[in-house]
Amino acid sequence: MTITLYDCATAPSPRRARILLAEKGVAHATVAVDLRSGEQFGDAYRRINPQCTVPALRIDDAGPVLADNAAITAWLEAEFPEPPLLGRTPLEKAEVASWNWRVEFEGLLAIAEAMRNRAPSMANRALPGPVDHPQIPALAERGVRRVEQFFVALDTHLAGRAFIATDASASPTSRRWSRSISRGW
Ligand SMILES: N[C@@H](CCC(=O)N[C@@H](CS)C(=O)NCC(=O)O)C(=O)O
């Protein structure tokens, strides 16, 4: 099985897939997609991922392409269960799913709202994907307020604990997570 990650080293979303692949020790090839020059909109990449976003993961030479982090995460966890990264017990899995949702909805979307509706380099690119959307300055302001609110909630939750979800501090997995974060994967 030849796994290929379509990646962009400067973008946050493919970094999530990179971390998962590294933590699970999955050998793979990497193809860099240059988002700055708009390579994601070219015919070649559109054929790979019609959503025109990274990450995407091809799971074999002529195999299917997983076109977002949700699919990539689900597939990697099922195909390479060790080490488990989405919780071990049913309750841990629920806890990880809940925090993943909160981090995406309250954190990632708020930051995207703030950044994509303000950065001059993202004019008309307020949302990722094949369709252009104009920036709405009021959304940038709301995004900043949302992310500030989220950071307060996150700091409160993290007070006295090392991990956002599950008490993973004793497990080898968590040590690998700490390493991967400090190494900048
Ligand atoms: N649902 C996707 C979203 C990925 C996404 O938004 N990726 C950004 C990079 S961080 C992208 O490809 N942007 C291309 C663009 O803005 O045109 C996922 O999480 O996998």
The ligand as an ORCA input file, in Angstrom:
! r2SCAN-3c Opt
* xyz 0 1
  N     -12.262     20.253      5.712
  C     -10.909     20.428      5.441
  C     -10.503     21.889      5.434
  C      -9.108     22.014      5.005
  C      -8.710     23.442      4.702
  O      -9.465     24.395      4.906
  N      -7.463     23.542      4.227
  C      -6.942     24.822      3.825
  C      -5.506     24.951      4.302
  S      -5.408     25.082      6.081
  C      -6.941     24.912      2.319
  O      -6.765     23.921      1.648
  N      -7.102     26.116      1.808
  C      -7.081     26.355      0.408
  C      -7.666     27.689      0.067
  O      -7.929     28.479      0.974
  O      -7.866     27.927     -1.112
  C     -10.094     19.595      6.420
  O     -10.013     19.899      7.617
  O      -9.541     18.640      5.978
*
